[in-house]
Amino acid sequence: MGRRALPKIDPALDLSAALRTLDELPRPFDAAGVFGREAPTELEVGSGKGLFLATAATAHPERNFLGTEVVPKYARFAAARCVKRELANVRVVAGDAMRLLAEWIPDASLAAIHAYFPDPWWKKRHHKRRVFKPSFVRDVERALVPGGSLHFWTDVEEYFRNAVELLAAETKLVGPLSVAERSAEHDLDYRTHFERRTRLSGLPVYRSEFRKGKE
């Protein structure tokens, strides 16, 4: 199913503090410089409309949340969503999360990485475009602090099983750890819009957490 047209962004909103491109980030990435403070930092791979970022940043003001979205108009929308809520602990990067992770993010610098409903690239010849590939999962393991977590959800069982096998083969992350489904308390009480759509359609969501061992 294709994405619906986005609502218009209020042109009066100043997105300059919340929105970045890859080239505007310090290299290596410095959370204190980008967020203006030292705090545990979490990365979301593919932020879409920014529902997870807005919800998580509201619930955890003591943490920094770095979102990435390869489609610029969605990156702008996610940033605008967080700016409207006056969430100073969110930054959205318009760019490729895999490049960010591989080329900018230092070792042992992220408290968590979130990958929710990545594009399954259904055709076998397109599987090489999937987020979950050997280089990505190795970068995930490298970038997580000891005790840090990877959160991976998808509505595609085949993708889930392949990702679990890949993580077991390429990393020492502990998992998959089970993640219980909880009831939604209101219409937007979901991790992402894709989770909302999937659950309201009565379809299963495959959830997992992988944890880096403490050294």
Backbone as ProteinMPNN parsed JSONL, in Angstrom:
{"seq_chain_A": "MGRRALPKIDPALDLSAALRTLDELPRPFDAAGVFGREAPTELEVGSGKGLFLATAATAHPERNFLGTEVVPKYARFAAARCVKRELANVRVVAGDAMRLLAEWIPDASLAAIHAYFPDPWWKKRHHKRRVFKPSFVRDVERALVPGGSLHFWTDVEEYFRNAVELLAAETKLVGPLSVAERSAEHDLDYRTHFERRTRLSGLPVYRSEFRKGKE", "coords_chain_A": {"N_chain_A": [[0.838, -1.191, 0.0], [0.592, 2.195, -0.89], [2.003, 5.285, 0.344], [-0.008, 7.792, 1.886], [-0.937, 11.137, 0.867], [0.831, 13.795, 2.402], [-0.205, 15.963, 5.086], [-0.171, 19.567, 4.868], [2.677, 21.44, 5.926], [2.937, 23.848, 8.439], [4.003, 26.894, 7.342], [5.097, 28.765, 9.031], [6.481, 27.47, 10.969], [9.615, 26.994, 12.459], [12.072, 25.019, 11.422], [14.753, 24.762, 11.674], [16.322, 24.093, 13.913], [15.697, 21.475, 14.374], [15.942, 19.895, 12.077], [18.203, 18.271, 9.903], [20.705, 17.682, 7.343], [22.726, 14.955, 6.151], [25.286, 15.959, 5.555], [25.413, 18.18, 7.136], [25.923, 17.333, 9.638], [28.233, 16.853, 12.372], [31.305, 15.116, 11.904], [33.252, 12.704, 13.213], [29.956, 11.803, 14.509], [28.663, 13.844, 17.045], [26.93, 13.84, 19.838], [26.568, 15.667, 21.928], [27.229, 18.086, 20.736], [25.278, 18.269, 18.719], [22.8, 18.047, 20.023], [23.13, 19.735, 22.127], [23.647, 18.889, 24.666], [24.808, 16.344, 26.943], [23.564, 13.148, 26.844], [21.928, 9.927, 26.981], [21.636, 8.521, 23.761], [19.378, 7.695, 21.184], [18.756, 6.043, 18.117], [16.625, 6.174, 15.318], [15.849, 4.228, 12.556], [14.63, 5.141, 9.604], [12.223, 7.136, 9.89], [9.743, 7.942, 8.937], [6.625, 9.442, 9.342], [7.182, 10.361, 11.836], [5.946, 9.51, 14.213], [6.854, 7.66, 16.183], [9.194, 9.001, 17.096], [8.136, 11.402, 18.198], [6.448, 10.408, 20.218], [8.18, 8.83, 21.818], [10.14, 10.703, 22.554], [8.654, 12.481, 24.034], [7.885, 10.865, 26.176], [10.351, 10.268, 27.26], [12.137, 12.557, 28.228], [14.694, 12.787, 29.148], [16.393, 11.634, 27.379], [18.119, 11.657, 24.191], [16.857, 11.736, 20.864], [17.471, 10.62, 17.707], [16.361, 10.812, 14.561], [16.092, 9.279, 11.317], [15.403, 9.726, 7.903], [14.991, 8.888, 4.607], [13.468, 10.023, 2.6], [13.02, 13.274, 1.748], [10.683, 14.978, 2.139], [9.227, 13.593, 4.028], [11.017, 13.557, 6.136], [11.017, 16.293, 6.751], [8.354, 16.542, 7.569], [8.291, 14.875, 9.839], [10.11, 16.244, 11.467], [8.715, 18.657, 11.759], [6.488, 17.78, 13.164], [7.594, 17.204, 15.651], [8.666, 19.667, 16.361], [6.326, 21.169, 16.655], [5.431, 20.089, 19.007], [7.264, 21.071, 20.681], [9.639, 19.664, 21.274], [12.674, 19.449, 22.361], [14.571, 17.502, 22.398], [14.843, 16.037, 20.059], [16.204, 15.306, 16.878], [16.053, 15.305, 13.386], [17.288, 13.633, 10.63], [17.635, 14.153, 7.242], [18.293, 11.774, 5.164], [20.289, 8.848, 4.342], [20.058, 6.225, 6.521], [21.764, 4.042, 6.785], [24.186, 4.927, 5.754], [24.685, 6.995, 7.565], [25.003, 5.532, 9.952], [27.2, 3.907, 9.31], [29.255, 5.701, 8.549], [29.291, 7.984, 10.17], [28.538, 7.51, 12.887], [30.084, 6.928, 15.972], [31.924, 4.201, 17.603], [30.262, 2.344, 20.162], [28.304, 4.311, 21.052], [25.556, 4.681, 21.007], [22.523, 4.328, 22.773], [20.315, 2.885, 22.029], [18.902, 1.388, 19.081], [16.405, 1.72, 16.694], [14.39, 0.005, 14.465], [11.724, -0.002, 12.632], [9.344, -1.647, 10.781], [10.766, -1.76, 8.21], [11.226, -1.254, 4.669], [10.229, -4.049, 2.841], [11.13, -4.807, 0.311], [10.071, -6.682, -1.794], [10.623, -8.367, -4.103], [12.932, -10.925, -4.96], [15.289, -10.233, -6.287], [15.652, -7.705, -5.434], [16.326, -7.822, -2.795], [18.821, -7.115, -1.891], [18.64, -4.467, -1.356], [17.481, -4.208, 1.064], [17.348, -3.031, 4.455], [18.351, -4.675, 6.504], [21.208, -6.216, 6.317], [24.45, -7.813, 6.096], [26.518, -5.806, 6.571], [25.068, -3.742, 7.796], [24.006, -4.875, 10.214], [26.351, -5.471, 11.539], [27.358, -2.912, 11.923], [25.382, -1.941, 13.619], [25.848, -3.483, 15.944], [28.432, -2.589, 16.56], [27.983, 0.154, 17.066], [26.296, 0.296, 19.269], [26.149, 0.886, 22.802], [27.585, -1.073, 25.494], [25.135, -3.221, 26.742], [23.203, -1.901, 25.344], [20.352, -1.73, 23.051], [18.814, -3.232, 20.141], [15.857, -2.645, 18.478], [13.549, -4.271, 16.621], [10.898, -4.424, 14.433], [8.439, -5.858, 12.3], [5.987, -6.465, 9.726], [6.25, -8.561, 8.101], [6.72, -11.855, 7.935], [8.691, -13.496, 6.718], [10.796, -11.694, 6.317], [11.346, -11.059, 8.956], [12.26, -13.554, 9.984], [14.53, -13.976, 8.384], [16.084, -11.766, 9.157], [16.54, -12.314, 11.859], [18.074, -14.657, 11.629], [20.27, -13.598, 10.274], [21.308, -11.755, 12.154], [22.099, -13.535, 14.128], [24.117, -14.89, 12.8], [25.999, -12.923, 12.114], [26.543, -11.274, 14.297], [27.115, -10.845, 17.877], [24.981, -10.201, 19.358], [22.464, -10.547, 21.831], [19.56, -12.384, 21.533], [16.616, -13.361, 19.581], [14.81, -11.359, 21.882], [11.68, -11.594, 23.456], [8.916, -9.429, 22.785], [6.158, -8.083, 24.15], [2.844, -7.592, 22.905], [0.891, -4.723, 23.398], [-2.248, -3.279, 24.414], [-3.734, -0.624, 22.571], [-4.269, 2.605, 23.825], [-5.412, 4.824, 22.729], [-6.159, 6.392, 19.534], [-3.696, 6.994, 18.322], [-1.887, 5.548, 19.724], [0.377, 3.847, 19.098], [3.441, 2.29, 18.014], [4.38, 3.083, 15.476], [2.949, 4.572, 12.467], [2.687, 2.522, 10.627], [2.482, 0.278, 12.25], [0.016, 0.818, 13.447], [-1.725, 0.73, 11.186], [-1.361, -1.942, 10.402], [-2.188, -3.458, 12.662], [-4.852, -2.596, 12.986], [-5.874, -3.708, 10.749], [-5.986, -6.286, 11.45], [-3.766, -7.914, 11.194], [-0.706, -9.76, 11.866], [2.075, -8.581, 13.872], [5.526, -8.796, 13.972], [7.733, -8.786, 16.523], [10.813, -7.879, 18.08], [13.656, -7.782, 20.273], [17.092, -7.136, 20.52], [20.06, -7.467, 22.344], [23.095, -5.923, 23.311], [25.86, -7.423, 24.821], [27.088, -6.788, 28.14], [30.229, -5.437, 28.841]], "CA_chain_A": [[0.0, 0.0, 0.0], [1.39, 3.401, -0.977], [1.82, 6.286, 1.376], [-0.975, 8.832, 1.585], [-0.374, 12.48, 0.778], [1.068, 14.398, 3.702], [-0.789, 17.28, 5.347], [0.776, 20.653, 4.678], [3.402, 21.903, 7.103], [2.773, 25.275, 8.708], [5.232, 27.583, 6.898], [5.628, 29.592, 10.111], [7.313, 26.646, 11.854], [11.064, 27.061, 12.241], [12.598, 23.653, 11.542], [16.212, 24.811, 11.575], [16.962, 23.44, 15.051], [15.339, 20.054, 14.439], [16.152, 19.174, 10.827], [19.569, 18.296, 9.38], [21.107, 16.744, 6.305], [23.935, 14.238, 6.57], [26.469, 16.807, 5.436], [25.391, 19.195, 8.193], [26.277, 16.71, 10.918], [29.661, 16.698, 12.634], [31.809, 13.77, 11.567], [32.221, 11.779, 13.699], [28.779, 12.366, 15.148], [28.859, 14.276, 18.428], [25.593, 14.103, 20.352], [26.57, 16.882, 22.741], [27.214, 19.225, 19.831], [24.037, 18.31, 17.943], [21.654, 18.245, 20.914], [23.423, 20.746, 23.134], [23.755, 18.288, 25.995], [25.194, 14.938, 27.041], [22.451, 12.301, 27.277], [21.826, 8.714, 26.172], [21.091, 8.852, 22.442], [18.763, 6.592, 20.464], [18.639, 6.266, 16.681], [15.57, 5.473, 14.601], [16.133, 3.999, 11.141], [13.4, 5.294, 8.835], [11.276, 7.731, 10.841], [8.426, 8.159, 8.357], [5.926, 10.655, 9.766], [7.706, 10.819, 13.116], [5.119, 9.156, 15.367], [7.692, 7.093, 17.248], [10.061, 10.039, 17.65], [7.358, 12.32, 19.033], [5.952, 9.703, 21.399], [9.298, 8.421, 22.671], [10.805, 11.89, 23.098], [7.767, 13.023, 25.069], [7.919, 9.967, 27.337], [11.708, 10.193, 27.822], [12.839, 13.835, 27.989], [16.088, 12.663, 29.582], [17.145, 10.999, 26.305], [18.147, 12.268, 22.862], [16.341, 10.873, 19.812], [17.953, 10.986, 16.383], [15.602, 10.115, 13.529], [16.604, 9.354, 9.952], [14.388, 9.462, 6.884], [15.627, 9.101, 3.318], [12.592, 10.85, 1.76], [13.102, 14.601, 2.378], [9.416, 15.555, 2.586], [8.843, 12.918, 5.266], [11.924, 14.063, 7.168], [10.495, 17.601, 7.143], [7.103, 16.352, 8.301], [8.63, 14.346, 11.162], [10.705, 17.339, 12.234], [7.648, 19.6, 12.083], [5.667, 17.163, 14.205], [8.29, 17.332, 16.931], [8.771, 21.099, 16.659], [5.021, 21.612, 17.159], [5.323, 19.646, 20.396], [8.359, 21.72, 21.414], [10.517, 18.598, 21.749], [14.058, 19.876, 22.127], [15.435, 16.322, 22.425], [14.712, 15.318, 18.789], [16.771, 15.812, 15.642], [15.714, 14.448, 12.252], [18.269, 13.731, 9.545], [17.157, 13.784, 5.915], [19.39, 11.05, 4.545], [20.361, 7.391, 4.415], [20.443, 5.777, 7.855], [22.89, 3.107, 6.723], [25.388, 5.755, 5.619], [24.892, 7.671, 8.847], [25.508, 4.572, 10.916], [28.513, 3.397, 8.897], [30.279, 6.72, 8.319], [29.27, 9.076, 11.142], [28.303, 7.13, 14.283], [31.249, 6.286, 16.589], [31.734, 2.964, 18.349], [29.71, 2.372, 21.528], [27.791, 5.659, 21.304], [24.099, 4.727, 20.985], [21.855, 3.526, 23.799], [19.362, 1.995, 21.36], [18.62, 1.582, 17.662], [15.045, 1.288, 16.407], [14.097, -0.223, 13.051], [10.332, -0.428, 12.613], [8.68, -1.842, 9.494], [11.563, -1.35, 7.044], [10.715, -1.692, 3.368], [10.616, -5.449, 2.627], [11.666, -5.046, -1.038], [9.512, -8.02, -1.946], [11.22, -9.217, -5.133], [14.205, -11.477, -4.508], [16.416, -9.51, -6.876], [15.763, -6.426, -4.728], [16.631, -8.048, -1.385], [20.07, -6.434, -1.551], [18.311, -3.102, -0.929], [16.936, -4.242, 2.421], [18.178, -2.46, 5.525], [19.046, -5.737, 7.226], [22.232, -6.887, 5.541], [25.589, -8.023, 7.009], [27.215, -4.581, 6.967], [24.213, -2.978, 8.699], [23.912, -5.452, 11.562], [27.656, -5.316, 12.181], [27.428, -1.522, 12.384], [24.505, -1.849, 14.784], [26.566, -4.03, 17.101], [29.556, -1.696, 16.853], [27.537, 1.464, 17.525], [25.592, 0.21, 20.552], [26.901, 0.808, 24.051], [27.317, -2.328, 26.194], [23.805, -3.197, 27.332], [22.278, -1.228, 24.431], [19.383, -2.621, 22.402], [18.229, -3.069, 18.819], [14.432, -2.965, 18.459], [13.187, -4.545, 15.23], [9.531, -4.888, 14.22], [8.016, -5.929, 10.902], [4.762, -7.22, 9.485], [6.6, -9.567, 7.094], [7.327, -12.95, 8.676], [9.918, -13.941, 6.045], [11.827, -10.703, 6.608], [11.675, -11.224, 10.371], [13.071, -14.761, 10.172], [15.832, -13.753, 7.756], [16.837, -10.817, 9.981], [16.969, -13.031, 13.07], [19.175, -15.536, 11.225], [21.41, -12.744, 9.939], [21.875, -11.232, 13.402], [22.775, -14.65, 14.802], [25.314, -15.26, 12.041], [26.954, -11.827, 11.938], [26.788, -10.522, 15.526], [26.989, -11.532, 19.162], [23.848, -9.632, 20.083], [21.623, -11.544, 22.488], [18.175, -12.267, 21.094], [15.6, -12.329, 19.816], [14.061, -11.306, 23.124], [10.273, -11.382, 23.122], [8.316, -8.126, 23.087], [4.723, -8.313, 24.226], [1.949, -6.598, 22.303], [0.004, -4.118, 24.389], [-3.435, -2.65, 23.851], [-3.64, 0.812, 22.321], [-5.183, 3.363, 24.668], [-6.085, 5.809, 21.894], [-5.982, 6.141, 18.102], [-2.292, 7.107, 17.918], [-1.069, 4.869, 20.727], [1.099, 2.782, 18.413], [4.842, 2.644, 17.833], [4.459, 3.823, 14.21], [1.722, 4.515, 11.682], [2.603, 1.208, 9.998], [1.933, -0.652, 13.251], [-1.412, 1.119, 13.566], [-2.418, 0.209, 10.007], [-1.298, -3.407, 10.408], [-3.021, -4.019, 13.731], [-6.263, -2.324, 12.712], [-6.263, -4.648, 9.686], [-6.032, -7.625, 12.035], [-2.6, -8.68, 10.758], [0.297, -9.889, 12.935], [3.312, -7.809, 13.887], [6.62, -9.591, 14.528], [8.518, -7.86, 17.334], [11.964, -8.485, 18.748], [14.713, -6.933, 20.821], [18.409, -7.76, 20.601], [20.811, -6.671, 23.317], [24.543, -6.071, 23.318], [26.339, -7.84, 26.122], [27.862, -5.822, 28.93], [31.637, -5.843, 28.859]], "C_chain_A": [[0.873, 1.241, 0.0], [1.105, 4.359, 0.165], [0.796, 7.32, 0.922], [-0.264, 10.178, 1.518], [-0.244, 13.08, 2.172], [0.274, 15.687, 3.866], [0.273, 18.359, 5.165], [1.415, 21.059, 6.008], [3.193, 23.406, 7.239], [4.06, 26.0, 8.313], [5.852, 28.464, 7.977], [6.524, 28.798, 11.059], [8.784, 26.776, 11.477], [11.658, 25.672, 12.491], [14.115, 23.614, 11.647], [16.913, 24.093, 12.725], [16.772, 21.93, 15.029], [15.748, 19.251, 13.223], [17.577, 19.362, 10.326], [19.659, 17.446, 8.115], [22.354, 16.024, 6.82], [25.151, 15.158, 6.581], [26.526, 17.902, 6.489], [25.76, 18.634, 9.555], [27.785, 16.704, 11.117], [30.09, 15.257, 12.372], [33.175, 13.572, 12.215], [31.084, 12.492, 14.432], [29.061, 12.656, 16.611], [27.506, 14.682, 18.988], [25.538, 15.394, 21.153], [26.517, 18.124, 21.863], [25.9, 19.375, 19.099], [22.834, 18.633, 18.827], [21.888, 19.313, 21.979], [23.503, 20.203, 24.538], [24.273, 16.868, 25.875], [24.003, 14.154, 27.579], [22.472, 11.028, 26.453], [21.095, 9.018, 24.871], [20.583, 7.598, 21.749], [18.552, 6.992, 19.007], [17.45, 5.492, 16.127], [15.921, 5.413, 13.123], [14.823, 4.065, 10.366], [12.271, 5.818, 9.692], [9.9, 8.004, 10.266], [7.835, 9.49, 8.791], [6.316, 11.116, 11.172], [6.881, 10.463, 14.335], [5.959, 8.591, 16.504], [8.546, 8.171, 17.901], [9.306, 10.939, 18.618], [6.907, 11.648, 20.328], [7.085, 9.366, 22.362], [9.981, 9.628, 23.319], [9.968, 12.553, 24.178], [7.852, 12.189, 26.341], [9.276, 9.959, 28.022], [12.483, 11.479, 27.541], [14.307, 13.796, 28.381], [16.978, 12.035, 28.511], [17.104, 11.834, 25.027], [17.628, 11.262, 21.848], [16.744, 11.436, 18.453], [17.194, 10.157, 15.356], [16.265, 10.257, 12.175], [15.476, 9.002, 8.988], [14.949, 9.856, 5.53], [14.782, 9.968, 2.385], [12.494, 12.241, 2.392], [11.777, 15.148, 2.895], [8.91, 14.875, 3.861], [9.757, 13.335, 6.416], [11.433, 15.409, 7.676], [9.22, 17.465, 7.969], [7.374, 15.841, 9.708], [9.223, 15.435, 12.046], [9.63, 18.332, 12.669], [6.763, 19.059, 13.201], [6.291, 17.363, 15.584], [8.458, 18.798, 17.344], [7.451, 21.615, 17.229], [4.825, 21.201, 18.612], [6.433, 20.222, 21.281], [9.298, 20.693, 22.054], [11.961, 18.947, 21.393], [15.022, 18.692, 22.053], [15.312, 15.458, 21.169], [15.466, 16.064, 17.69], [16.415, 14.806, 14.548], [16.715, 14.706, 11.134], [17.613, 13.281, 8.245], [18.315, 13.101, 5.189], [19.318, 9.571, 4.837], [20.882, 6.953, 5.783], [21.649, 4.851, 7.829], [24.208, 3.853, 6.534], [25.713, 6.45, 6.927], [25.546, 6.727, 9.847], [26.931, 4.145, 10.581], [29.597, 4.459, 8.916], [30.348, 7.814, 9.387], [29.266, 8.602, 12.601], [29.515, 6.415, 14.875], [30.892, 4.97, 17.284], [31.106, 3.269, 19.708], [29.178, 3.75, 21.909], [26.268, 5.751, 21.363], [23.506, 3.8, 22.047], [20.875, 2.537, 23.181], [19.264, 2.367, 19.887], [17.25, 0.972, 17.391], [14.856, 1.157, 14.897], [12.703, -0.83, 12.961], [9.787, -0.464, 11.188], [9.507, -1.335, 8.312], [10.973, -1.93, 5.765], [11.163, -3.126, 3.093], [11.246, -5.729, 1.273], [11.334, -6.485, -1.457], [10.249, -8.906, -2.953], [12.622, -9.657, -4.713], [15.396, -10.706, -5.059], [16.635, -8.144, -6.213], [16.16, -6.595, -3.261], [17.919, -7.345, -0.949], [19.826, -4.995, -1.09], [17.751, -3.059, 0.491], [17.912, -3.629, 3.42], [18.997, -3.56, 6.192], [19.926, -6.54, 6.277], [23.454, -7.002, 6.449], [26.271, -6.742, 7.469], [26.394, -3.775, 7.973], [24.213, -3.571, 10.099], [25.257, -5.395, 12.285], [27.838, -3.89, 12.695], [26.531, -1.292, 13.591], [25.239, -2.32, 16.032], [27.706, -3.101, 17.519], [29.099, -0.411, 17.532], [26.845, 1.437, 18.886], [26.56, 0.228, 21.723], [26.682, -0.581, 24.641], [25.986, -2.241, 26.95], [22.773, -2.503, 26.457], [21.442, -2.215, 23.633], [19.064, -2.218, 20.972], [16.777, -3.505, 18.907], [14.008, -3.093, 16.996], [11.779, -5.1, 15.176], [9.252, -4.897, 12.727], [6.698, -6.676, 10.82], [4.993, -8.318, 8.454], [7.37, -10.698, 7.787], [8.644, -13.406, 8.056], [11.078, -12.997, 6.332], [12.294, -10.856, 8.06], [12.61, -12.417, 10.571], [14.463, -14.592, 9.546], [16.695, -12.809, 8.581], [17.355, -11.486, 11.248], [18.151, -13.945, 12.752], [20.438, -14.724, 10.923], [22.088, -12.212, 11.194], [22.623, -12.325, 14.163], [24.091, -14.995, 14.122], [26.398, -14.197, 12.084], [27.309, -11.078, 13.218], [26.729, -11.432, 16.743], [25.859, -10.946, 20.002], [22.963, -10.746, 20.638], [20.174, -11.336, 22.052], [17.839, -13.338, 20.076], [14.921, -12.468, 21.174], [12.625, -10.952, 22.783], [9.806, -9.998, 23.569], [6.808, -8.304, 23.04], [3.946, -7.206, 23.516], [1.058, -6.034, 23.389], [-1.162, -3.445, 23.684], [-3.209, -1.162, 23.657], [-4.691, 1.537, 23.149], [-5.921, 4.449, 23.9], [-5.636, 5.598, 20.452], [-4.532, 6.223, 17.632], [-1.355, 6.457, 18.927], [-0.428, 3.611, 20.132], [2.541, 3.238, 18.214], [5.046, 3.476, 16.562], [3.101, 3.764, 13.527], [1.571, 3.167, 10.988], [2.079, 0.172, 10.992], [0.434, -0.435, 13.39], [-2.187, 0.494, 12.412], [-2.477, -1.318, 10.04], [-2.231, -4.001, 11.449], [-4.502, -3.767, 13.503], [-6.792, -3.201, 11.581], [-6.32, -6.084, 10.189], [-4.863, -8.511, 11.654], [-1.545, -8.734, 11.864], [1.475, -8.947, 12.752], [4.364, -8.663, 14.59], [7.6, -8.63, 15.207], [9.698, -8.583, 17.962], [12.875, -7.401, 19.287], [15.99, -7.765, 20.862], [19.288, -6.865, 21.479], [22.311, -6.978, 23.22], [25.001, -6.421, 24.722], [27.137, -6.756, 26.828], [29.285, -6.329, 29.059], [32.228, -5.693, 30.257]], "O_chain_A": [[1.801, 1.34, 0.803], [0.093, 4.248, 0.856], [0.731, 7.68, -0.253], [0.843, 10.346, 2.03], [-1.115, 12.89, 3.02], [0.093, 16.429, 2.9], [1.468, 18.094, 5.292], [0.78, 21.024, 7.062], [3.267, 24.142, 6.255], [5.11, 25.739, 8.901], [7.008, 28.869, 7.855], [7.247, 29.385, 11.865], [9.143, 26.677, 10.304], [11.734, 25.213, 13.631], [14.7, 22.532, 11.704], [17.994, 23.537, 12.53], [17.578, 21.189, 15.591], [15.89, 18.032, 13.319], [18.099, 20.477, 10.323], [18.801, 16.603, 7.854], [22.957, 16.44, 7.809], [25.949, 15.13, 7.518], [27.584, 18.491, 6.711], [25.894, 19.384, 10.522], [28.539, 16.567, 10.153], [29.331, 14.313, 12.593], [34.15, 14.204, 11.81], [31.23, 13.619, 14.904], [29.624, 11.827, 17.327], [26.988, 15.748, 18.653], [24.56, 16.136, 21.063], [25.845, 19.1, 22.197], [25.445, 20.496, 18.877], [21.954, 19.398, 18.432], [20.951, 19.742, 22.652], [23.436, 20.963, 25.504], [24.181, 16.259, 24.809], [23.49, 14.464, 28.654], [22.981, 11.034, 25.333], [20.062, 9.688, 24.873], [21.26, 6.57, 21.724], [18.213, 8.136, 18.707], [17.277, 4.309, 16.42], [16.251, 6.43, 12.514], [13.999, 3.156, 10.456], [11.445, 5.043, 10.175], [8.967, 8.274, 11.023], [8.46, 10.539, 8.632], [5.834, 12.145, 11.644], [7.082, 11.049, 15.399], [5.8, 8.993, 17.656], [8.616, 8.247, 19.128], [9.776, 11.207, 19.724], [6.975, 12.245, 21.402], [6.972, 9.586, 23.568], [10.354, 9.58, 24.491], [10.507, 13.122, 25.127], [7.887, 12.73, 27.446], [9.366, 9.68, 29.218], [13.387, 11.487, 26.706], [15.08, 14.671, 27.99], [18.187, 11.913, 28.708], [16.177, 12.614, 24.808], [17.918, 10.07, 21.949], [16.406, 12.566, 18.1], [17.363, 8.94, 15.288], [16.933, 11.258, 11.914], [14.695, 8.086, 9.24], [15.338, 11.005, 5.319], [15.323, 10.587, 1.469], [11.932, 12.371, 3.48], [11.739, 15.726, 3.981], [8.243, 15.507, 4.68], [9.303, 13.451, 7.555], [11.426, 15.654, 8.883], [9.029, 18.184, 8.949], [6.764, 16.313, 10.668], [8.885, 15.542, 13.226], [9.631, 18.794, 13.81], [6.342, 19.807, 14.083], [5.596, 17.655, 16.557], [8.4, 19.127, 18.529], [7.449, 22.405, 18.174], [4.132, 21.886, 19.364], [6.528, 19.906, 22.466], [9.698, 20.829, 23.21], [12.398, 18.757, 20.258], [16.181, 18.871, 21.679], [15.639, 14.272, 21.204], [15.382, 17.287, 17.582], [16.473, 13.597, 14.768], [16.954, 15.849, 10.745], [17.097, 12.167, 8.154], [19.208, 13.767, 4.665], [18.395, 9.099, 5.501], [22.011, 7.272, 6.156], [22.467, 4.87, 8.748], [25.232, 3.456, 7.091], [26.869, 6.493, 7.35], [26.523, 7.083, 10.505], [27.774, 4.033, 11.472], [30.742, 4.165, 9.261], [31.363, 8.501, 9.495], [29.911, 9.212, 13.454], [29.941, 5.393, 14.336], [29.722, 4.669, 17.52], [31.377, 4.303, 20.319], [29.542, 4.298, 22.949], [25.735, 6.796, 21.734], [23.926, 2.653, 22.2], [20.629, 1.47, 23.744], [19.51, 3.509, 19.499], [16.969, -0.152, 17.806], [15.133, 2.093, 14.146], [12.523, -2.026, 13.187], [9.772, 0.546, 10.485], [9.004, -0.562, 7.496], [10.306, -2.965, 5.785], [12.363, -3.401, 3.109], [11.844, -6.789, 1.091], [12.193, -7.366, -1.47], [10.475, -10.084, -2.678], [13.399, -8.865, -4.179], [16.403, -10.544, -4.37], [17.672, -7.51, -6.408], [16.315, -5.599, -2.554], [18.085, -7.019, 0.226], [20.711, -4.376, -0.499], [17.571, -1.979, 1.054], [19.13, -3.699, 3.253], [20.196, -3.397, 6.419], [19.459, -7.411, 5.544], [23.495, -6.343, 7.488], [26.574, -6.607, 8.654], [26.953, -3.188, 8.9], [24.401, -2.844, 11.074], [25.297, -5.284, 13.51], [28.403, -3.679, 13.768], [26.885, -0.53, 14.491], [25.248, -1.633, 17.054], [27.91, -2.861, 18.709], [29.746, 0.064, 18.466], [26.812, 2.452, 19.581], [27.65, -0.34, 21.653], [25.679, -1.218, 24.321], [25.75, -1.297, 27.703], [21.587, -2.51, 26.785], [21.78, -3.396, 23.545], [19.044, -1.035, 20.63], [16.488, -4.613, 19.36], [14.101, -2.134, 16.23], [11.486, -6.123, 15.795], [9.757, -4.057, 11.981], [6.336, -7.424, 11.728], [4.039, -8.938, 7.983], [8.524, -10.524, 8.177], [9.608, -13.674, 8.774], [12.205, -13.437, 6.563], [13.489, -10.79, 8.348], [13.631, -12.303, 11.249], [15.46, -15.024, 10.126], [17.903, -13.017, 8.699], [18.49, -11.245, 11.659], [19.116, -14.003, 13.514], [21.543, -15.13, 11.281], [23.316, -12.221, 11.284], [23.662, -12.064, 14.77], [25.065, -15.35, 14.784], [27.585, -14.521, 12.09], [28.279, -10.32, 13.233], [26.354, -12.601, 16.663], [25.792, -11.169, 21.211], [22.747, -11.764, 19.981], [19.63, -10.24, 22.187], [18.699, -14.151, 19.737], [14.509, -13.561, 21.564], [12.377, -10.109, 21.921], [10.247, -9.474, 24.592], [6.251, -8.639, 21.995], [4.343, -6.041, 23.527], [0.527, -6.78, 24.211], [-1.074, -3.089, 22.509], [-2.566, -0.512, 24.482], [-5.856, 1.141, 23.176], [-6.946, 4.947, 24.366], [-4.819, 4.718, 20.181], [-4.173, 5.587, 16.642], [-0.168, 6.779, 18.976], [-0.654, 2.491, 20.587], [2.827, 4.435, 18.242], [5.793, 4.455, 16.569], [2.215, 3.015, 13.939], [0.449, 2.708, 10.776], [1.314, -0.715, 10.615], [-0.333, -1.397, 13.445], [-3.188, -0.189, 12.629], [-3.513, -1.914, 9.744], [-2.977, -4.937, 11.161], [-5.326, -4.633, 13.795], [-7.998, -3.416, 11.462], [-6.663, -6.996, 9.436], [-4.95, -9.733, 11.774], [-1.496, -7.842, 12.711], [1.825, -8.567, 11.635], [4.119, -9.191, 15.675], [8.211, -7.779, 14.559], [9.598, -9.753, 18.331], [12.866, -6.261, 18.822], [15.965, -8.948, 21.199], [19.252, -5.641, 21.356], [22.725, -8.128, 23.068], [24.582, -5.795, 25.696], [27.777, -5.918, 26.192], [29.517, -7.503, 29.35], [33.405, -5.988, 30.465]]}, "name": "protein", "num_of_chains": 1, "seq": "MGRRALPKIDPALDLSAALRTLDELPRPFDAAGVFGREAPTELEVGSGKGLFLATAATAHPERNFLGTEVVPKYARFAAARCVKRELANVRVVAGDAMRLLAEWIPDASLAAIHAYFPDPWWKKRHHKRRVFKPSFVRDVERALVPGGSLHFWTDVEEYFRNAVELLAAETKLVGPLSVAERSAEHDLDYRTHFERRTRLSGLPVYRSEFRKGKE"}
